[in-house]
Amino acid sequence: GVNWQDTTYAIATNPSNTRERFEQKAFSLVNLMARYDFSPKLSAQLNVNNVFDKKHFGMAEAFGQLTYGEPRNATVTLKYRF
């Protein structure tokens, strides 16, 4: 999957304690998912988010500061149906 976000901005406090407008250009994040069924009852799934490890800001302002969005991460799930 691909998540695309248009240009966004936030008002945040810079290191000199001054409020300023911070703008982030449009960007895309690529996510992948693979699943394998070992049997009708047992399966495994791999999810990889932000495959290309794109640095971006989570534009929700938190206490006057911006934080980075999540870096590349992965989750493996093993599922058994009773």
matplotlib code that plots the C-alpha trace (Angstrom):
import matplotlib.pyplot as plt

x = [0.0, 1.0, -0.1, 0.3, 0.0, -0.2, 1.7, 0.9, 2.0, 2.0, 3.0, 5.7, 8.3, 11.9, 15.1, 15.2, 11.8, 10.1, 6.8, 7.1, 5.3, 6.8, 5.8, 6.3, 6.1, 3.9, 5.3, 4.4, 5.0, 5.2, 3.9, 4.1, 2.2, 2.8, 0.8, 1.4, -1.1, 0.7, -2.6, -6.3, -5.7, -2.2, -1.0, 1.8, 1.7, 4.5, 3.7, 6.5, 5.6, 7.6, 9.6, 12.0, 12.5, 11.2, 11.9, 8.8, 7.1, 3.9, 2.3, 0.1, 1.7, 2.4, 3.1, 4.3, 6.8, 6.9, 7.8, 9.1, 6.7, 7.4, 10.6, 10.6, 9.1, 7.9, 5.4, 5.1, 1.9, 1.4, -2.3, -3.9, -7.6, -9.3]
y = [0.0, 3.6, 6.5, 9.9, 13.2, 16.6, 19.6, 20.4, 22.9, 23.4, 26.3, 25.1, 26.5, 26.5, 26.1, 29.8, 29.6, 31.5, 30.3, 29.8, 28.1, 24.8, 23.4, 19.8, 19.1, 16.3, 12.8, 9.1, 6.2, 2.6, -0.3, -4.0, -7.1, -10.8, -13.7, -17.5, -20.2, -23.2, -25.1, -24.2, -23.4, -21.9, -18.8, -16.2, -12.6, -10.0, -6.2, -3.7, 0.0, 2.9, 0.5, 3.1, 4.7, 8.1, 10.8, 12.8, 14.7, 13.7, 17.1, 16.9, 19.5, 18.3, 20.9, 23.4, 20.9, 18.6, 14.9, 12.6, 10.1, 6.4, 5.0, 1.7, -1.0, -4.6, -6.9, -10.7, -12.4, -16.1, -17.1, -20.4, -21.0, -23.5]
z = [0.0, -0.5, 1.8, 0.3, 2.2, 0.6, 1.9, 5.6, 8.2, 11.9, 14.2, 16.5, 18.9, 17.5, 19.7, 20.4, 21.9, 19.1, 17.5, 13.7, 10.9, 9.8, 6.4, 5.2, 1.5, 0.1, 0.6, 0.3, 2.6, 1.2, 3.3, 2.5, 3.7, 3.0, 4.3, 4.1, 5.1, 6.4, 6.8, 7.0, 10.7, 10.8, 9.0, 9.3, 8.3, 7.9, 7.8, 7.0, 7.4, 5.9, 3.8, 2.5, 6.0, 4.9, 7.5, 8.1, 10.8, 12.6, 12.0, 15.1, 17.4, 20.9, 23.6, 20.9, 19.4, 16.4, 16.5, 13.8, 12.3, 12.8, 11.1, 9.3, 11.4, 11.0, 12.7, 12.4, 13.4, 13.8, 13.8, 14.8, 14.4, 16.8]

ax = plt.figure().add_subplot(projection="3d")
ax.plot(x, y, z, "-o")
ax.set_aspect("equal")
plt.show()
